[in-house]
Amino acid sequence: MRKTFFKKPKRIASSQRVSWFAMLVGSVVLLLTLATPHNLLAQGITGAINGIVTDTSGAAIEGATVTVRQIDTNAIRTLTTSHVGSYAVTQLAPGRYSVRVDKEGFKIFQQSDITLVIDQVAQIDARLEIGSDQQTVEVTSDSPVIQTETSSVGLVIDSATIQNTPLNGHVSILGLINLTPGVQDVAAQDQVPVRGVTLAFGTNQRNSYGDAGNTFDGVTNMEIELQRAQGEVPSLDAISQFKVIDQGAPAEFNQPNQIVVVSASGGNQLHGEGFEFNRSKGTAAKSWFNGPRASAPARAPYQRNEYGGNLSGPIYIPHLYDGRNRSFFFASYEGFHLTQSASVSSTQPTAAERKGDFSAYLVNGGCAPGSGGICIINPLTKQPFPGNVINVPLNPVDIQLQNILIPQSTFQTLAANTQELIPHTTEVSRLNLRFDHKISDHDQLRGTWLRAFYGPFADVGTSSLAGGVAQDGEHNDIFVVGWSHTFSPTLLLDSYVSYMHMPLFRIGQNYKTDFSSIIPGLGPILLPAAPTINITNITGITEGSSKNFEQTYQGNTALTKVFPKHTVKAGFSYLYNTSWQDSSGHGSFSFNGNYTGVAYADFLLGYPNSTGTSNPQDFVVRWNSGQYGMYVQDDWKILHNLTLNYGIRYDLQHLYDNPYGTESLFVPSVGKVVVFANSYPAITNPLYTKYSVLAPSVGLPSSMYAYLGQAKTNIAPRFGFAYEIRPKTVIRGAVGQYYNLLPSSYVGGGFSSLPFITSVNYTNTPNTPTITMNAPFAGSATVGADPSVIAQHKTIAPYTEQYNLALEHQLPGSIDLRIGYVGQRTIHQNNHGGPGNTEPDINYAPPGDYTEQSKRPFQQFSTITEAFDPLYHTTGNSLQVGVHKAFSHGFLINAEYQWIRVLGVENHQNPTNIGDSYGNISSITPQTLEVSYQYGLPFGKGKMLFGNAGAFTDRILGGWQLGGVTSFQTGQPFSVSYTAPGTQIYGASGRADRILGAPLYPKVKTRQQWFNKAIPGAATMPGDERLSPAFGPPPAYKFGNSGYDMLWGPHYQNWDMNLEKNTVLAGRYRLQLRAEVFNVANHPNFSVPGSSLTTPSSFGVISSTVNENRTVEFATKFNF
């Protein structure tokens, strides 16, 4: 054995980077990289155990044998300590472990029941005493609680929290993600998460694609075409644990925030579980109603069941195979069935109108000028119909459409006259199967099959008969296979391959009706649905149908090398995604009363003022992309209490051209739509060719992505440190750069634009109709003048800079306290799909007393939207405080507080002045507090109360546990909007003007007057505080000067609680009964008020809530 001292590294000159931030971090990374080998400890889905072995004098012991054993599977890893006495056992699955250290001449060191979680580096130092190696010193200290060697900020949600937290919905992990640092408004917990999940981390608002990565059992679990985290995970009881990394993610991860999910695996003991959760209408409170209590609707029908079970253990076939200590399985199934009803209001024709009787439109039996009465006119004779009743045959096409698509009105009035309670059902089934097999001491194989069928289920539309979706959902199969190979105790290879197969459905409510057999000339449609029918003063009808099929193939591998002071991990990944979509058009028909004077009369007679059809009616597109990633990371234990984490990552996303050949974009330098092809595809609409030109004819490539380019400079350095300033106290910090990959379906907008996918219109003659529903597409087809088209910015990947500094201390009782600063900047954001105007109109004309089109630079076109223009940026600074205690001794707590301020530009009013909307980023609330807890009540044998209870009494009084989740949030920001009046020829709409000197809020905020709602020139509403107006209309043709998101909405609070009774039936057999109450106080949390200055009736008034009414759930679990 020898004593070893840590030496400082030599300084080495840095290299240049592409920005001040990248230059700084890259220099540090390069310096450290050149000075030392590379290393990565315990990232992804595994953990690590390391430590230093010394004698009682503190001298390092070289050559000691360290044995790490996984208790549940009896898997063993053995290695010897280095010349500095260090050891590191990496790539360990989460679970319970023991550590044994042997050295001749010393007593054996043994520490058992060490709980290792995802991404944890458990520091287990061993101090050996001189003595016989037949003697064992058993250490009983608690498992390490705080990380002493990593710089990232995050939280592991363990199985106790997953299984015992009262969750308002078990079909996803959304409710649990809410408990982690820095996350806001994950979306409604009890919704089925189809089409991906978008989250708000740090400075990012809820745009249509997120900045969060998601992995499942070591592979990417994302909808790549949308760059959204997949909602599909196994049944919650089949999840071992998951971690959310909020800041400082190492180079292994490409996204700035990560959700890491690990499925449960089997062990040497056979375990099983069955469960049922039930809610019903009878245990729910009424929803909040904005009106007199007597007018409140009755509780709608509601029945919800979640049920399932799991079985795990060794793979054992009597007389054939005994898999104990070698082969294990875990199988789970969960079903979800929800029947509920939605209340829908609409305006439908009365019973009389459906028959052609419009006598209700007469006033005093007539329609004299000024009386308000309407006489319907026969379009062919130009004479009024006697008694306002149509006395000619009604159009047979429209009668069929009426009977199929238009429900009977519930009230015989001419305004909003129909109230329907529409039942609908949601179903989910999830199957998960995992196996783990030890091939040899050097090779381990594992695999997971997750089948998550979310629907397809029905979504309610604008009425009971139309406007909804009959099949909405997705069927997701994920196959994962992993292989680990140990070359030596200090050199390991970990590899994964996976395949994701996911059909997505969105099929219109009336898909079973063949409308081509009803409407002449419509033609067959691959995905049937109701046509779009617009009838003035009647609720419109529109349905869409589409099918998607997404496949993802991926593989990744990582090589880990352990050195005395370093552990190296270098990795490479490749992912290929192909996504196919078919969407269908179903024809459009408009009736405005031009011929009879009443629109519904026009409809019954079959006289549309215009019709239209899509060209083509069925359009297929395919988005293909590849993602390459490579990284190297080094954790350098520079001192026994100081670890540096640094690394670098490179991401390349390759976007492929449309294999069907339809690619076009408006190119400003050409002044036309450029078709990226050598000749026009057959699908081209000839009516639009005059607006376009072939790319080679103007010197451009015939490939859209050759023109746009690929983002090839995505080099992302990372650096962090963890310094244990005293035992159980660590200060950690990190800084890093992260690139947000682009969603292939959004970037590929040029695949489905003019001149390929267009609308063809047929306009009826103005006086006597020549087009009827018997031949709705007669006459000459026309296309709209001055079409809208899209341009697209050259491909640039948005990126995020993160930096954090935190102090963490382990309190008595294994309580972890963390307080820290977190900062983040987002740069080159395009905010596609985000709130407000995010994509500038490059054919913009400034508002004025002229028509907009007359001043546009490109007169052939109206709006020219430039997609993916990297114009936006945000900066956020926050204080985070966390208190955590894993479940032990009957108590668990997870508490996260965040105080954040996020400013930036996420959209614009005026596309020539992008910075005009600098302000608070939407939907980010300044303060949040999330607390979850579990407390074992002190009743029963051996407890504080009734400690001497007998077996029967203990069975009744013992085993009670109380838990809950409590949420507090301050309000969300919003702007005061303004719409220019029709008296202005081409007015400026956006935000209102701020009138200085007037208060923004009344002295007492109420739902009727949340902010200063006084309007210049208008009287104060009864009951409102009299105030001078704070907002007013801007000057004509000018944009308003009030600040973006300058007002704040109501606070939010919610309490969910549960009560559990755990009973040991016999031996290993246990029964759990639980009651859970969501929104215990039935407290309404209100939405932001109406904020449109041009809608005085709702201006400053709160009229809706953002949470559900109180519901009660009962559940039972049986396990062994």
C-alpha positions, 0 to 999 in steps of 0.5 A: 500500500502507498499514500497518494497525493492529488496533483493539480493539472497543468494549464493548456491553452484553449481553442476557439469556439463559435460564440462567447459562451461556446468559446468559454466552455469549449476552452475549458473542455479542451484544456481538461480533455488534453490534460487527462483521459475521458470519463463518464459515470452513471449516466442514462439508465444506470448508476455506479458505485465507487469509493476509496479504500484506506487503512485506519491511518488514511493511507490508500490500499492498492489491490484490495478486492471489491465485490458488488452484488445486486441483492435481487438477482445475485449478479456479481461484479468484482474488481481490485482497487487502483494504486490510489486505492480507488475503485469504480463499478459502472453500468449498474442497474437501479436496485439494491446492492451490497459492497464487500472489500477483502484484503489480506491482513485486514478484516473484511468490510461489508456494507449491505442494502445500498439503494442505487437509483438512476444516474446516481454515483454512490460513494462507498468508502471503506476503511479497513482494520488490521486483523484476520480476513476471517473477520467481517466488519458490517457497516450499517450506515444509510445509503448515500442520499446526495450526489457528491460527484455529479453536477446536474440538477434533477430528481429521481422518482422511485417506486414508492413515490410512483405507487403511493402518490395520489395521481389524477390519472395513471395512464402517464407519468405526467403527474409525477413529472410535476414533482420534479425541479423546474417543471411547469404545467405538464398538462392535464394529468388524467388525459390520454397523452396522444401525439406526444407530450410538450413540457415547459422547462426553464425558459421555454414556453409551451410551443408545439415541439419541446426541448425535452428528451425522453428515453425508455430503457436506454433508447430514445422514446420520442415522436421524431416527426414532432420532436416531442416526448412520447407519452407511452410508458408501461403501467406505473407499477411496472416502472422501476423509477424515472429521473427528470434532469432539469439542468446540467445534463451531461454530453450523453444527452442531446436535449437540455432537459431529460426524462429517463424511464426505466422499467422494472425487472424481475429477481430471484423471488416470484412477485405478483400484483393485481389492482383496480381503481374506480371513479364514478359520477356518484362520488364527484362534486358538481363543476363550477358554474358561471351563473345562478346555482339553480341553472347549473347543469346536473352532473354528467354521467361518468364511470372510470376504471383502471385495472391490471396486474404484473408478475415477475421472477426468475424464468423457471421451467420445471425439469427443463430450465432453472433461471435463478441467478441468471434469467428473469422476467417482468410482465405487466398489463393495464387497462383503462376504460372511461365513459363520460359525457360532454355538454355541447351547445349549438344552433340548429334549425328548428323542427319547422325550418327542417320542413321548409317552414320559415314563418317564424321569420315574419313579424306580425305576419309580414316582412314590411321594411323596418319591421325586422321580418324576413320573407323568403324568396323563390330564387327561380320566380323571384316571388315570396313563398306563401306564408314563408313556407317553401312549397316546392320540392326540397333538394334530395341531396341536402335532405340526406345531409340534414338527416345525417349531420344536423341534429334536432334542436332542443328548443324551438327558437332561432338563437342558440337552441340546442343543448346536448349531453353527448356520451363518449368512451376512452379506452387504453391498454398497455402491455409490457414484457421485460427479460434480463439474461446473464449469458456469462460473467462477461455478457448480459442481455436484456429486452423490453416490449412495450405495447401501448394502445391509446384508443382509437376513441371518439372525440366530441364535435360541434354536435351529436351528429357531426364535427367530431372524431370517431377514431382518435389515438395511436397504437405504439409498439416499442422493442428494445434489446440491450447487450452489455459486455465486460472486457475487464473490470475496468472496460465495459461496452453497453449497446442498444437497438430498438424499433418503434412502430406507431400507427396514428388515427384521426378519423372523422365522426362520419367515416362510415358514410359514403358521401360520394354516393350522396353528393354528385361529383365528389368522388371516392375518398380514401378516408371518408368524413363529413364535408365542410358545410357553412350555413349562416346562423347555423353551427358549421360542420367540418370534419377531417380525417388523416392517418399517420404511420411512424417508424423509428429504428435506432442503435447506440453504443457506449464504451466505458473505461475506468482509470484510477482518477478517471472513468471514460465514456464515449458513445455513438448513436444513430436514429432513422425515422420515417413517417407517412401521412395520408390526409383527405379533403371532403368538399366544402359548401357555403350557404349565405341566404343570397337567393332566398334571404335565409341561409337555411332555406338556400340549403334546403333548396340546394343553392350554395353560394360557393362550393369547393373541393381539394385537389387532390382529395387524398394527399400522401406525404412522407417525412424521413430524417436521420439523427447522428450523435457522438460524445465523450465525457470525462469525470475527473476526480481531481481531489478526493472531494472534488470531481470535474464533469466535462465533455463535448457532444456533436449532433447531426440531423439529416432531413431527407427530401420527399420521396414522392417528389412534391417540394416547393417554397417561395424564394424571395430572390426569384419572386415565385414559388420554386418547385424543386424538381426537374419537371412538374410532378403529375400531381401539380394543379395547372391552374397554379403553375403561373405562380411557380418555376422549376428550380433548375431554370433559376439556378437552384438545386432540384432538392429542397434540402439542398437549397435549405441546407442542413444544420452541421455545426451543432457542437455542444460543450459541457462542463461541471463540478461537484465539490464536497466542502464538508461531509454530506455537503456538496456545492455543484455547478454546471454550464452547457450548450444544447441543440434542439433538433427540428421536427421533420414534419414541420420543417417539411412544410414545403412538401404539401404546398402550392402548386401540389395541394390546393383548393378548387372553387366554384362560385354560383351566379349572383342572382339566379343560381346555376349551381345546385347540390345536384351538380355542385361542381358544375361550371368552370373551376377557379382558384383564389387570387393572390394565394398565400404561400410559404417561404422557409429560412435556411436550416438553423438548429435552435440552441440553449445555454444552461448554467447552474450553481447549487448547494446541497446538504444531507440532514439527519434522517436522510433528508436532502436539502438543495438550494440553487440558482439556475439560469438559461438562455434560448437562442435562434428559436423559431417558435414554430407553432408557439403562441401569437405571430411567430412566423413573419409575413415577408410580403407584409404591407404596413397598415394604412388607409389603403387595401393591404394587397395593393401595397404588398411587395409581391403582388401575385401573392397575399401572405408569404409566411417565412417558416423557421426563421430563428428570430426569438430568444429568452433569458431566465433566472431562477431560485430553486429549493428542494427538500427530499426524503425517500420513503423510510420509517413511515415517511416520505417527502418531495418538495420543490419550490421555484422562483423564476423570471423569464423575459424575451421575445417569443412572437411579434406584432409588426413583422418589421419590428420583431422586438416589439413584443419583449416581455414575460414569456407566456404560461410561465408563472413566477413561483411554484411549490409542489409538495408530495408526502406519505406518512405512516400513521402511528397506530398499531403494534410497535407504534406510538399508539396502541403499541401493544395491540394484539394480532386482531386489533393490529390488523384493524388499527395498523397499516394506515398511511396518509399521502398527498400532493399539494400545488401552489402557483402564482398567476400566468401573464397575459396581454391586453389585445386590440382588433382594429375596427372595420371602419379602418381600411387596413388597420393594425391589430395586436395589443392595446395602448397603455394610458399612463397614470392609471392603475393596472388593477383595482384595489380589490380584484374580483372575477368581474373586474380582475384588472382595470377594465375601464374603456375610454368613453364607456360607462363604468359597469355596475359594481365595478370600482370606478377607475381612469382607463389604463388601456385604450385603442391605439391611433388609427393604423398604429400598433398598440404600445402596451407591454407584452404579457404585462398583466398577471392572472389568478393564483392556483392551488390544489390539494389531492390526498389519499388514505391507504390501509395496508394489511398483511394477509399471510406471509408474503401476501398483502392487501392495500385498500385506498381512497383518493380525493382529487381537489379535496376542497372542490376549489375552483382555480380560475383562468385568466380574464377576457383581455380583448379591449374590443370585446367590452362584455368580457373585458377584465371578466373571468368566466371559466376555470382551469381545473376539474371538480372534486372527484373521489377514487377507490382502489385496491391492490393485492400483491405477493 
